[in-house]
Amino acid sequence: MQRSRATTIFIHAAGWLVFLGFPLLFMNKTQESSSSSWYVVLSPFYWLFCLTYIFLFYLNSWYLVPRLVFRRAYFRYGIIILLLSGCVYYLQPFDNLLLHNLVKGHKDSSGRSAIAGRLSGPSADSDSAGIKGLPFGPLPHENMRMEDPRLKPSNKVILIHQSGNIDLVALFIFIIVIGLSIAVSTVQKWQLTEQQVMKAQAEKAHAELSFLKAQINPHFLFNTLNNIYALSVSQNDKTPESIMKLSNIMRYVTDEVAEDLVPLQSEIDCINDYIDLQKLRIGKTTKLNVVYTGEIKNQKIAPLVLMTFVENVFKYGISKHKTVNISIKLHVDTDKLTFFCQNPVFAHTTVSKRKGIGISNTKQRLEHMYPGKHRLEINTDNELFTVNLEIDY
């Protein structure tokens, strides 16, 4: 945000420096003395010209457009623009800049302006002499030659408005400045709206993730407590150990799962504790194959993503009457994680029942956290429930 504001200030400053320099370049080209630019800068009419348009730009950009145009008060906005154009018509900033600086910069050593010299110089004298030779005689007074009325001696009173004159250039610049200020305000409004939309989408995604986690955590703890309850009823000696394992899992769920991403090692530790709890209740009919390969360093993962599938394996893949094989495999690369789990499908377990809250929410979380960076395949071919998951960091 600070960088964007600094960029905006820099662009505005550079634009106004260019605008302030244009009159100086124009006057320097039309005057003989290179030092005349300083006289232009010190002239009040130069600052009248520049500050008029700077004021109009920010008045329209910061106040009129946000307060009137964006609120659809078009009639009031049009009336104010007409009044401002009337002010520009009265001030005549461009014509005053030329009149009071271009003429001043062309004075010769006798104090007369260069334009006046060209109008009443030697050529004018020769013309006068010729006129004297005309049959109808000389002019009554030599000073009555044709001159530019704007070159009359000043009475030291600053006159801004020249009656009968329309400063078309000033009005044209006024239209350009108003148009640019409207464009700037519109772009700023669009950027602000886009930022608000992105912020709202991020907050919505965060709220959805929090809701999904809130659904997963009680679901997972409910199943684990049922397992410990079964051990306690049978007065199993491993009940204290199972409580310790559950304590570790709850610490992970309550403390670390609040983050969007957790260390991969923490997720694996939670899986190991959960598998140890399941080993306390499964019998000899269940053969468990757990394999971890690869090197775990500083990789991070969305919490409980893998844990949900591991929990599903033990929830639906255990039988007290049949021999079952359960496989859980995890391979870790520097830029990718590959997870595989498989368990048998029993006839009493319907597909709709298997697709419970845990897996449904995990799919949504994967879409939120890894859009376009994950591949999830779930199938029930050959009476086996198989999950293949790949996640790119």
C-alpha positions in Angstrom: 0.0 0.0 0.0 2.8 2.4 0.9 4.6 1.6 -2.3 1.4 2.2 -4.4 0.9 5.6 -2.6 4.5 6.6 -3.2 4.2 5.7 -6.9 1.0 7.8 -7.2 2.7 10.8 -5.6 5.7 10.4 -8.0 3.5 10.2 -11.1 1.5 13.3 -10.0 4.7 15.3 -9.3 6.3 14.3 -12.6 3.1 15.2 -14.5 2.8 18.6 -12.9 6.5 19.4 -13.4 6.0 18.7 -17.1 2.9 20.9 -17.1 4.8 23.7 -15.3 7.6 23.5 -17.9 5.5 23.8 -21.0 4.8 27.6 -20.7 8.6 28.2 -20.1 9.5 26.2 -23.2 7.0 28.1 -25.2 8.1 31.5 -24.0 11.7 30.7 -24.4 11.2 29.8 -28.1 9.4 33.0 -28.8 11.7 35.4 -27.0 15.2 36.6 -27.8 16.7 36.5 -24.3 17.5 33.2 -22.6 17.1 34.8 -19.2 13.5 35.7 -19.9 12.3 32.4 -18.5 13.1 33.7 -15.0 10.9 36.7 -15.7 8.1 34.3 -16.7 8.5 32.3 -13.5 8.4 35.4 -11.3 5.3 36.6 -13.1 2.0 36.4 -11.2 0.2 35.5 -14.5 2.4 32.4 -14.9 1.3 31.1 -11.5 -2.3 32.2 -12.2 -2.1 29.9 -15.3 -0.5 26.9 -13.5 -2.4 27.1 -10.2 -5.7 27.5 -11.9 -5.5 24.2 -13.6 -3.9 22.4 -10.6 -6.7 23.6 -8.4 -9.3 22.5 -10.9 -7.8 19.1 -11.4 -7.7 18.2 -7.7 -11.1 19.9 -6.9 -12.7 17.7 -9.6 -10.7 14.6 -8.8 -10.9 14.6 -5.0 -14.2 16.2 -4.4 -16.6 16.7 -7.3 -16.4 13.3 -8.9 -16.5 11.2 -5.7 -19.2 13.3 -4.1 -21.4 14.0 -7.2 -20.6 11.7 -10.2 -20.2 8.5 -8.2 -23.4 9.3 -6.3 -25.2 10.1 -9.6 -25.8 13.7 -8.9 -25.1 14.5 -12.6 -27.2 17.7 -12.8 -25.4 19.4 -9.8 -22.1 18.3 -11.2 -22.9 19.8 -14.6 -23.9 23.1 -13.1 -20.7 23.3 -11.1 -18.6 22.5 -14.2 -20.3 25.3 -16.1 -19.6 27.7 -13.3 -15.9 26.7 -13.2 -15.7 27.1 -17.0 -17.2 30.6 -16.5 -14.4 31.3 -14.0 -11.8 30.2 -16.6 -13.5 32.4 -19.1 -13.2 35.4 -16.8 -9.6 34.7 -15.7 -8.3 34.1 -19.2 -5.1 32.4 -17.8 -3.5 31.6 -21.2 -4.1 35.0 -22.9 -2.9 36.8 -19.7 0.3 34.7 -19.7 1.1 35.6 -23.3 0.0 39.3 -23.0 2.0 40.1 -19.9 5.1 38.0 -20.5 5.6 37.7 -24.2 5.4 41.5 -24.7 7.5 42.3 -21.6 10.3 40.1 -22.8 10.8 42.0 -26.1 11.9 45.5 -25.0 14.8 47.2 -26.6 17.3 49.7 -25.1 14.9 52.6 -25.5 12.3 51.0 -23.3 9.9 50.3 -26.2 8.6 46.8 -26.8 10.0 44.9 -29.7 6.6 44.5 -31.2 6.0 48.2 -30.9 9.4 48.8 -32.5 8.4 46.7 -35.4 5.2 48.6 -35.7 6.7 52.1 -35.4 10.4 51.5 -36.5 12.3 52.7 -39.6 9.9 51.1 -42.0 7.0 52.9 -40.3 9.0 56.2 -40.6 9.6 55.7 -44.3 6.0 54.9 -44.7 5.2 58.1 -42.9 7.5 60.0 -45.2 5.8 58.5 -48.1 2.5 59.5 -46.7 3.7 63.1 -46.4 4.4 63.1 -50.1 0.8 62.1 -50.9 -1.4 64.7 -52.5 -3.7 65.0 -49.4 -0.7 65.8 -47.2 0.7 64.4 -43.9 -1.2 63.0 -41.0 -2.1 65.6 -38.4 -0.1 63.9 -35.7 2.7 61.4 -36.1 1.8 59.5 -33.0 -1.5 58.6 -34.5 0.0 55.7 -36.4 -1.7 52.2 -36.3 -0.6 50.4 -33.2 -1.5 47.3 -31.3 -4.0 48.5 -28.7 -2.6 46.0 -26.2 0.7 47.9 -26.3 -0.6 51.1 -24.7 1.3 52.3 -21.6 0.2 50.4 -18.5 -1.4 52.3 -15.7 0.2 49.9 -13.2 -3.2 48.2 -12.5 -3.3 44.5 -13.2 -6.2 43.7 -15.4 -7.1 40.0 -15.6 -10.2 40.0 -17.8 -9.9 41.5 -21.3 -13.5 42.4 -22.4 -14.6 41.1 -25.7 -11.9 38.4 -25.8 -12.5 34.6 -25.5 -9.6 32.6 -24.3 -10.2 29.5 -26.4 -6.9 27.9 -25.5 -7.6 28.2 -21.8 -11.1 26.7 -22.2 -9.6 23.8 -24.3 -7.0 23.1 -21.5 -9.9 23.3 -19.0 -11.7 20.5 -20.8 -8.6 18.4 -21.0 -7.9 18.9 -17.2 -11.4 18.0 -16.3 -11.4 14.9 -18.5 -8.1 13.7 -17.0 -9.3 14.3 -13.5 -12.4 12.3 -14.2 -10.3 9.5 -15.6 -8.0 9.5 -12.6 -10.9 9.3 -10.2 -12.5 6.5 -12.1 -9.3 4.5 -12.2 -8.8 5.0 -8.4 -12.4 4.0 -7.7 -12.0 0.9 -9.9 -8.8 -0.1 -8.1 -10.4 0.4 -4.7 -13.4 -1.7 -5.7 -11.1 -4.4 -7.0 -9.1 -4.5 -3.8 -12.3 -4.7 -1.7 -13.6 -7.6 -3.9 -10.3 -9.4 -3.5 -10.3 -8.8 0.3 -13.9 -10.0 0.5 -13.0 -13.2 -1.5 -10.0 -13.8 0.8 -12.2 -13.4 3.9 -14.8 -15.7 2.5 -12.2 -18.3 1.7 -10.8 -18.0 5.2 -14.3 -18.3 6.8 -15.0 -21.4 4.7 -11.7 -23.0 5.7 -12.4 -22.2 9.4 -15.9 -23.7 9.0 -14.5 -26.8 7.4 -11.9 -27.2 10.2 -14.6 -26.8 12.8 -16.4 -29.7 11.1 -13.4 -31.9 10.8 -12.0 -31.5 14.3 -15.1 -32.7 16.3 -15.6 -35.5 13.8 -12.1 -36.7 14.2 -12.1 -36.4 18.0 -15.4 -38.2 18.3 -14.1 -41.3 16.6 -10.9 -41.3 18.7 -12.8 -41.0 21.9 -15.0 -43.9 20.9 -11.8 -46.0 20.5 -10.5 -45.0 24.0 -13.9 -45.7 25.5 -13.8 -49.2 24.1 -10.4 -49.8 25.6 -11.5 -48.4 29.0 -14.5 -50.6 29.1 -12.4 -53.7 28.5 -9.9 -52.4 31.2 -7.0 -52.6 28.8 -3.6 -51.9 30.3 -2.8 -49.7 27.3 -5.5 -47.2 28.1 -3.1 -44.6 29.7 -0.9 -44.8 26.7 -3.8 -44.3 24.4 -4.9 -41.2 26.5 -1.3 -39.8 26.1 -1.5 -40.4 22.3 -4.9 -38.6 22.2 -3.4 -35.7 24.2 -0.7 -35.3 21.6 -3.3 -35.4 18.8 -5.5 -32.8 20.6 -2.6 -30.5 21.1 -1.9 -30.6 17.4 -5.6 -30.1 16.5 -6.2 -27.2 18.9 -2.9 -25.4 18.5 -1.4 -25.9 15.1 -4.5 -26.6 13.0 -5.6 -23.0 13.5 -3.0 -22.1 10.8 -3.6 -22.4 7.1 -0.3 -24.4 6.7 1.5 -26.5 9.2 4.9 -28.4 9.1 4.6 -31.7 7.3 6.4 -33.4 10.2 3.6 -32.3 12.5 1.0 -33.9 10.3 3.0 -37.1 10.1 3.4 -37.2 13.9 -0.4 -36.8 14.3 -0.9 -39.7 11.8 1.6 -41.9 13.7 -0.2 -41.2 17.0 -3.5 -42.0 15.5 -2.2 -45.3 14.0 -0.8 -46.2 17.4 -4.2 -45.7 18.9 -5.8 -47.8 16.2 -3.3 -50.6 16.8 -4.6 -50.9 20.4 -8.0 -52.0 19.1 -7.4 -53.8 15.8 -6.9 -57.6 16.0 -4.6 -60.0 14.3 -6.9 -60.1 11.3 -5.8 -56.7 10.2 -2.4 -56.4 8.5 -1.1 -52.9 8.4 1.6 -51.6 6.0 2.8 -48.1 6.6 5.7 -46.7 4.6 7.3 -43.3 4.6 9.9 -42.4 2.0 11.7 -39.3 1.0 13.4 -36.6 3.1 11.2 -34.3 5.3 12.8 -30.9 5.7 10.8 -27.7 6.0 7.8 -28.6 3.8 4.4 -27.4 4.9 0.9 -28.7 4.2 -2.7 -27.9 5.0 -3.6 -29.4 8.3 -5.6 -32.7 8.6 -5.6 -33.2 4.8 -3.7 -36.5 5.0 -5.2 -37.3 8.4 -8.7 -37.4 7.0 -7.9 -40.2 4.6 -6.0 -42.2 7.3 -9.0 -41.9 9.6 -11.3 -43.1 6.8 -9.1 -46.2 6.3 -9.5 -47.4 9.9 -13.1 -46.3 10.1 -14.4 -48.3 7.2 -11.5 -50.8 6.4 -11.5 -52.9 9.6 -13.3 -56.2 10.0 -13.4 -58.5 13.0 -14.3 -61.5 10.9 -12.2 -61.2 7.8 -8.5 -60.8 7.2 -7.8 -57.3 5.7 -4.8 -55.5 4.3 -4.4 -51.8 4.9 -1.7 -49.8 3.1 -0.6 -46.3 3.8 2.3 -44.8 1.8 3.8 -41.4 1.8 6.6 -40.2 -0.5 8.1 -36.7 0.0 10.0 -34.9 -2.7 11.4 -31.3 -2.5 8.5 -30.0 -4.6 5.8 -32.6 -4.5 4.1 -34.9 -2.0 2.5 -38.2 -3.0 0.1 -40.0 -0.7 -1.5 -43.4 -1.2 -3.9 -45.4 1.0 -6.0 -48.5 0.3 -8.4 -50.6 2.3 -11.0 -53.2 1.3 -14.7 -52.3 0.7 -17.2 -54.5 2.6 -20.6 -55.2 1.3 -22.4 -53.5 4.2 -20.5 -50.2 3.5 -22.3 -48.2 0.9 -20.6 -45.6 -1.2 -22.8 -42.8 0.0 -21.9 -43.7 3.6 -18.2 -43.7 2.8 -18.3 -40.2 1.3 -18.9 -38.6 4.7 -18.1 -35.2 6.1 -14.4 -35.7 6.3 -13.6 -36.5 2.7 -16.1 -34.0 1.3 -14.6 -31.2 3.3 -11.1 -32.3 2.5 -11.9 -32.0 -1.2 -13.1 -28.4 -0.7 -10.1 -27.5 1.4 -7.8 -28.9 -1.3 -9.6 -26.7 -3.9 -9.1 -23.6 -1.6 -5.5 -24.3 -0.6 -4.1 -25.9 -3.7 -6.0 -24.6 -6.8 -4.5 -26.3 -9.8 -1.7 -27.7 -7.7 -3.2 -31.0 -6.6 -4.5 -34.2 -8.1 -7.0 -36.4 -6.1 -8.2 -39.8 -7.4 -10.7 -41.9 -5.4 -12.0 -45.2 -6.7 -13.6 -48.4 -5.5 -12.4 -50.8 -8.2 -11.8 -54.5 -7.3 -13.6 -54.0 -4.0 -10.8 -51.7 -2.8 -11.2 -48.2 -1.7 -8.1 -46.4 -3.1 -6.9 -42.8 -2.7 -4.1 -41.3 -4.7 -3.2 -37.7 -3.8 -0.5 -35.5 -5.2 0.2 -32.0 -3.9 2.7 -29.6 -5.4 4.2 -27.2 -2.9 
